[in-house]
Amino acid sequence: MLQIEKDPTFYRVREKVIIHIPGSSRYGGGGANNEDEKQVIVLSMPGESYGHYYDLKTLEKIAEFIKEMDQKTFGRDDLFVVHDDTGLKPRYLGNYNFINAKLIKVPVGQTLDLWMRDFPPAMPKQQIKFKYDPDYLKETDKAKTDTVTFKRFAEMIGIPPMHLSDIVIEGGNIVENGKDIAITTARIYNDNPSIEQAQLVRKLENEINRTVVVLDDPKDTTGHSDGLVSFVDENTLLISMFDDADAPRYYSSMEKAVTSKFPNVTVVPLPCYTKKDTEHGFKTAEGSYANSLVTNNAVYVAMYANQAANAVAERVFRDNTPITKEVIPVYKAGEVPILGGSVRCMSWQIDRNHPVAQALISYVEKL
């Protein structure tokens, strides 16, 4: 049976909050009604072959997140879900009737990893395939496995030749405004030790056609900027204000790094909280509200266990997100962050008119 979340999705109009029905044209002005602005979001349901990393309970939580994203993206963005036969077992996705997502089946054992932001091509408009070999995975063969598996997937779909870069960086360490600014962290220097730092920044700027801001390394496992900052529009940046002792200093350093290059960007503190839980060496992302998925029509914001913190973060997003976008709480994402990521980390994001997105659309239309 189709299970629709009972919580209403709210749409901010000036200072009023109204219930918004996806697909309704009553309020106009974009958001869920702007078909031309939809983006393609690709999620992965890792198969049970990932059992060494995701136990069955975790796979069930991932499935619940995918179901909620199917509901929340309906009328707002296109959704694709990559899975194998094990992902269609009743305990996962098998008894669920999708209303928006298109399913892409791959052979058992060849599903893509959960963290779809990192190893596929990055940036919705450009789709640049960077070298995936982060420092924190050096002692495993996981980066190589993910790269090979994605290459096999791209060949199956018929994705056209990609823009390849030899810079080592994950999609999670590029947060951009869709126009002229990209934010990364100093972790990029660790991942590319053979390139002088200033030269590396210039090289990245040339690759992505953005001016790059480099934040101090957050000293967590991945060092990604998408756990720290989020552009809700071209000129409004939310910066995480965590609750640990070093938070005020680190917030100030991030704000200074951004405004020294872009004084016209509006910077807004986003209250977040931290937890010390880890799994497989990855610190939990619980409380990291910046790790939200921002598309042309919507902002999908992860909700976690701390209800008071959720309310504050949601209000910050609502008060600073342009009226052309809906702010959409995503509750099931809050059950996955123990693995080190949240909504944005799990989402490969592509402009709908990009050849990569068109290849995905063409593939499912032929099924």
C-alpha positions as CSV (number, residue, x, y, z in Angstrom):
1,M,0.0,0.0,0.0
2,L,1.1,3.6,-0.7
3,Q,2.1,5.2,2.5
4,I,1.9,9.0,2.4
5,E,3.5,11.0,5.2
6,K,0.9,12.7,7.3
7,D,2.9,15.8,8.0
8,P,1.9,18.7,5.8
9,T,4.6,20.4,3.7
10,F,4.6,24.1,4.2
11,Y,5.3,26.8,1.7
12,R,6.5,30.2,2.9
13,V,4.8,33.2,1.3
14,R,6.1,36.4,2.8
15,E,5.6,35.8,6.6
16,K,2.6,33.5,6.2
17,V,2.7,29.8,6.3
18,I,0.2,27.9,4.1
19,I,-0.3,24.3,3.3
20,H,0.9,23.6,-0.3
21,I,-0.4,20.7,-2.4
22,P,2.2,19.5,-4.9
23,G,1.2,20.3,-8.4
24,S,-1.3,23.0,-7.4
25,S,-1.0,26.2,-9.4
26,R,-2.8,28.3,-6.9
27,Y,0.3,30.1,-5.7
28,G,2.3,30.1,-8.9
29,G,5.8,31.7,-9.0
30,G,7.8,28.5,-9.4
31,G,8.5,25.9,-6.7
32,A,6.6,22.6,-7.3
33,N,4.8,24.0,-10.3
34,N,7.9,24.8,-12.4
35,E,8.4,21.8,-14.6
36,D,11.2,23.4,-16.6
37,E,13.2,23.9,-13.4
38,K,13.0,20.3,-12.2
39,Q,16.3,18.6,-11.6
40,V,17.2,14.9,-11.7
41,I,18.0,13.3,-8.3
42,V,19.5,9.8,-8.3
43,L,19.5,7.7,-5.1
44,S,20.9,4.2,-4.5
45,M,19.5,1.3,-2.6
46,P,22.6,-0.7,-1.8
47,G,22.1,-4.4,-2.2
48,E,22.7,-7.0,0.5
49,S,26.1,-7.5,-1.0
50,Y,27.0,-4.4,1.0
51,G,26.3,-6.4,4.2
52,H,29.8,-5.9,5.4
53,Y,29.1,-2.2,5.6
54,Y,25.3,-1.8,5.9
55,D,23.6,-4.3,8.1
56,L,20.0,-5.3,7.3
57,K,18.5,-2.8,9.7
58,T,20.5,0.0,8.1
59,L,19.3,-1.1,4.6
60,E,15.7,-1.0,5.9
61,K,16.3,2.6,7.1
62,I,17.8,3.5,3.7
63,A,14.7,2.1,2.0
64,E,12.5,4.2,4.2
65,F,14.5,7.3,3.3
66,I,14.0,6.5,-0.4
67,K,10.3,6.0,0.1
68,E,10.0,9.4,1.7
69,M,12.0,11.1,-1.0
70,D,9.7,9.5,-3.5
71,Q,6.8,11.3,-1.8
72,K,8.6,14.6,-1.1
73,T,10.1,15.0,-4.7
74,F,6.7,14.3,-6.3
75,G,5.8,17.4,-8.4
76,R,9.1,19.1,-7.6
77,D,12.0,17.0,-9.0
78,D,12.6,13.9,-11.0
79,L,13.8,10.9,-9.0
80,F,15.6,7.7,-10.0
81,V,16.5,4.8,-7.7
82,V,19.3,2.4,-8.6
83,H,18.8,-1.1,-7.0
84,D,19.3,-4.8,-7.5
85,D,16.9,-7.7,-6.9
86,T,17.7,-7.8,-3.2
87,G,16.6,-4.2,-2.9
88,L,13.1,-5.3,-4.0
89,K,12.6,-7.7,-1.1
90,P,9.5,-6.9,0.9
91,R,11.5,-5.7,3.8
92,Y,13.0,-2.9,1.6
93,L,11.2,-1.5,-1.4
94,G,9.3,-4.6,-2.6
95,N,5.8,-3.7,-1.2
96,Y,6.0,0.0,-2.0
97,N,4.2,1.7,-4.9
98,F,6.3,4.5,-6.2
99,I,4.5,7.7,-7.2
100,N,7.5,9.6,-8.7
101,A,10.7,7.6,-8.8
102,K,11.8,5.6,-11.8
103,L,13.7,2.4,-10.9
104,I,16.9,1.3,-12.6
105,K,17.8,-2.3,-11.9
106,V,21.4,-3.5,-12.0
107,P,22.8,-7.0,-11.5
108,V,23.1,-8.3,-8.0
109,G,26.4,-7.2,-6.5
110,Q,26.7,-4.3,-8.8
111,T,24.6,-1.7,-7.0
112,L,26.1,1.7,-6.4
113,D,27.1,2.8,-3.0
114,L,24.8,5.0,-0.9
115,W,26.9,8.1,-1.1
116,M,25.9,9.2,-4.5
117,R,27.1,12.8,-4.1
118,D,30.8,11.7,-4.0
119,F,31.8,9.4,-6.8
120,P,29.5,10.2,-9.7
121,P,30.0,13.4,-11.7
122,A,29.7,16.5,-9.6
123,M,27.8,19.8,-10.0
124,P,24.3,19.8,-11.6
125,K,25.2,21.9,-14.6
126,Q,28.7,20.7,-15.4
127,Q,28.7,17.0,-14.4
128,I,32.5,16.8,-14.0
129,K,33.9,13.4,-13.1
130,F,36.7,14.0,-10.7
131,K,39.2,11.4,-9.6
132,Y,37.7,9.6,-6.6
133,D,40.5,8.6,-4.3
134,P,40.0,10.4,-1.0
135,D,42.7,10.3,1.7
136,Y,40.3,8.7,4.2
137,L,39.8,5.7,2.0
138,K,43.5,5.1,1.2
139,E,43.7,2.0,3.4
140,T,40.8,0.2,1.6
141,D,39.9,-0.6,-2.0
142,K,36.5,1.0,-1.7
143,A,37.3,4.1,-3.8
144,K,38.5,1.8,-6.6
145,T,35.5,-0.4,-6.3
146,D,33.1,2.5,-6.4
147,T,34.8,3.9,-9.4
148,V,34.7,0.6,-11.4
149,T,31.1,0.0,-10.4
150,F,30.0,3.5,-11.5
151,K,31.9,3.1,-14.8
152,R,30.0,-0.1,-15.4
153,F,26.7,1.6,-14.6
154,A,27.4,4.5,-16.9
155,E,28.1,2.1,-19.8
156,M,24.8,0.3,-19.1
157,I,22.8,3.5,-19.1
158,G,24.6,4.9,-22.2
159,I,25.9,8.0,-20.4
160,P,27.9,10.0,-23.0
161,P,31.6,10.7,-22.5
162,M,32.1,12.7,-19.4
163,H,34.3,15.7,-18.6
164,L,37.1,14.0,-16.7
165,S,39.4,15.7,-14.2
166,D,42.5,14.4,-12.5
167,I,41.8,16.5,-9.4
168,V,41.0,14.3,-6.4
169,I,37.9,15.7,-4.8
170,E,34.5,14.3,-3.9
171,G,31.2,16.0,-4.8
172,G,30.5,16.5,-1.1
173,N,33.4,18.9,-1.0
174,I,32.0,21.2,-3.6
175,V,29.1,23.4,-2.5
176,E,28.3,26.0,-5.2
177,N,25.7,28.6,-5.9
178,G,25.0,27.5,-9.5
179,K,26.7,30.7,-10.9
180,D,30.1,31.9,-9.9
181,I,31.0,30.6,-6.4
182,A,32.2,27.2,-5.1
183,I,33.2,26.3,-1.6
184,T,35.5,23.5,-0.6
185,T,37.8,22.8,2.4
186,A,41.5,22.5,2.9
187,R,41.0,18.7,2.8
188,I,41.6,19.2,-0.9
189,Y,45.2,19.9,-0.2
190,N,45.7,16.5,1.6
191,D,44.0,14.7,-1.3
192,N,46.3,16.3,-3.9
193,P,49.7,16.6,-2.2
194,S,51.7,16.7,-5.4
195,I,50.1,20.0,-6.5
196,E,51.1,23.4,-4.9
197,Q,48.1,24.8,-3.0
198,A,47.6,28.0,-5.0
199,Q,48.1,26.1,-8.2
200,L,45.5,23.5,-7.1
201,V,42.9,26.2,-6.4
202,R,43.5,27.8,-9.8
203,K,43.2,24.5,-11.5
204,L,39.9,23.7,-9.8
205,E,38.6,27.1,-10.7
206,N,39.4,26.6,-14.3
207,E,37.8,23.1,-14.3
208,I,34.5,24.2,-12.7
209,N,34.3,27.8,-13.9
210,R,33.8,29.1,-10.4
211,T,35.8,31.2,-8.0
212,V,36.7,28.9,-5.2
213,V,36.6,29.6,-1.5
214,V,38.7,27.3,0.7
215,L,37.5,26.8,4.3
216,D,39.6,25.5,7.1
217,D,39.5,21.7,7.3
218,P,36.7,20.7,9.8
219,K,38.9,17.8,11.0
220,D,36.1,15.2,10.7
221,T,36.4,12.0,8.7
222,T,35.6,13.3,5.2
223,G,36.4,17.0,5.5
224,H,33.5,17.9,3.2
225,S,32.1,21.4,2.8
226,D,28.5,20.2,2.5
227,G,28.4,19.5,6.2
228,L,29.3,23.1,6.8
229,V,27.6,25.4,4.3
230,S,24.5,25.5,2.1
231,F,23.6,28.0,-0.6
232,V,19.8,28.5,-0.7
233,D,20.1,30.9,-3.6
234,E,22.9,32.5,-5.6
235,N,23.6,35.1,-2.9
236,T,22.5,33.6,0.4
237,L,24.7,31.2,2.3
238,L,23.8,29.4,5.5
239,I,26.9,28.6,7.6
240,S,26.7,26.0,10.3
241,M,27.1,27.2,13.9
242,F,27.7,24.1,15.9
243,D,27.3,23.7,19.7
244,D,30.9,22.7,20.6
245,A,33.5,24.9,22.3
246,D,35.3,25.8,19.1
247,A,32.2,26.6,17.1
248,P,32.3,30.5,17.4
249,R,35.9,30.6,16.2
250,Y,35.3,28.2,13.3
251,Y,32.1,30.0,12.3
252,S,34.0,33.3,12.2
253,S,36.8,31.7,10.1
254,M,34.3,30.4,7.6
255,E,32.4,33.7,7.4
256,K,35.6,35.6,6.8
257,A,36.8,33.2,4.1
258,V,33.5,33.7,2.2
259,T,32.9,37.5,2.7
260,S,36.5,38.5,2.0
261,K,36.1,37.2,-1.5
262,F,32.4,37.8,-1.9
263,P,31.3,40.8,0.4
264,N,27.8,40.9,-1.2
265,V,26.9,37.4,-0.2
266,T,24.4,37.3,2.7
267,V,25.7,35.0,5.4
268,V,23.3,33.5,7.8
269,P,24.2,31.4,10.9
270,L,22.5,27.9,10.9
271,P,22.4,26.4,14.4
272,C,23.5,22.8,14.3
273,Y,24.5,20.3,17.0
274,T,27.1,17.6,17.2
275,K,27.3,14.1,18.4
276,K,30.4,11.9,18.9
277,D,28.9,8.6,17.7
278,T,30.9,6.8,15.0
279,E,30.5,3.8,12.7
280,H,33.0,2.3,10.4
281,G,35.3,5.2,11.3
282,F,32.8,7.8,10.2
283,K,31.5,10.4,12.6
284,T,27.7,10.7,12.6
285,A,26.2,13.6,10.6
286,E,23.3,14.0,13.0
287,G,22.7,17.6,13.6
288,S,24.3,18.7,10.3
289,Y,21.4,20.7,8.8
290,A,23.7,22.2,6.1
291,N,23.7,18.8,4.5
292,S,20.4,19.5,2.8
293,L,19.6,19.0,-0.9
294,V,19.0,22.3,-2.6
295,T,17.4,22.1,-6.1
296,N,15.8,24.8,-8.3
297,N,12.3,24.1,-6.8
298,A,13.0,22.9,-3.3
299,V,15.2,22.6,-0.3
300,Y,15.1,19.1,1.2
301,V,16.1,19.5,4.9
302,A,17.1,16.6,7.1
303,M,15.3,16.3,10.4
304,Y,17.0,14.5,13.2
305,A,16.3,13.3,16.8
306,N,16.5,16.7,18.5
307,Q,13.1,18.2,17.8
308,A,13.9,21.6,19.3
309,A,17.0,21.9,17.1
310,N,14.9,20.7,14.1
311,A,12.4,23.5,14.6
312,V,15.1,26.2,14.8
313,A,16.9,24.9,11.7
314,E,13.7,24.6,9.7
315,R,12.8,28.2,10.6
316,V,16.2,29.4,9.4
317,F,15.7,27.7,6.1
318,R,12.2,29.1,5.7
319,D,13.2,32.6,6.6
320,N,16.0,32.7,4.1
321,T,14.9,30.5,1.2
322,P,13.5,32.4,-1.8
323,I,9.8,32.2,-2.4
324,T,10.4,30.2,-5.6
325,K,11.5,27.2,-3.5
326,E,9.7,25.0,-1.1
327,V,11.3,24.0,2.2
328,I,10.7,20.3,2.6
329,P,11.5,18.5,5.8
330,V,12.8,14.9,5.3
331,Y,12.4,12.9,8.4
332,K,13.7,9.5,7.5
333,A,17.1,11.0,6.5
334,G,17.6,11.5,10.3
335,E,17.8,7.8,10.8
336,V,20.8,7.3,8.4
337,P,23.4,9.9,9.5
338,I,25.2,7.5,11.9
339,L,27.0,6.4,8.7
340,G,28.5,9.9,8.2
341,G,26.1,11.6,5.7
342,S,22.6,13.0,5.2
343,V,20.3,14.1,2.4
344,R,22.8,15.8,0.2
345,C,25.4,13.1,0.6
346,M,23.0,10.5,-0.7
347,S,21.9,12.4,-3.8
348,W,23.4,12.6,-7.2
349,Q,22.0,15.9,-8.6
350,I,21.8,16.7,-12.4
351,D,20.2,19.5,-14.4
352,R,17.3,17.9,-16.3
353,N,18.6,19.1,-19.7
354,H,22.1,17.9,-19.2
355,P,23.1,15.0,-21.5
356,V,23.7,12.8,-18.5
357,A,20.2,13.3,-17.2
358,Q,18.8,12.8,-20.7
359,A,20.6,9.5,-20.9
360,L,19.0,8.3,-17.6
361,I,15.6,9.5,-18.8
362,S,16.0,7.7,-22.2
363,Y,17.1,4.5,-20.5
364,V,14.0,4.2,-18.3
365,E,11.7,5.2,-21.1
366,K,12.9,2.1,-23.1
367,L,12.3,-0.3,-20.2
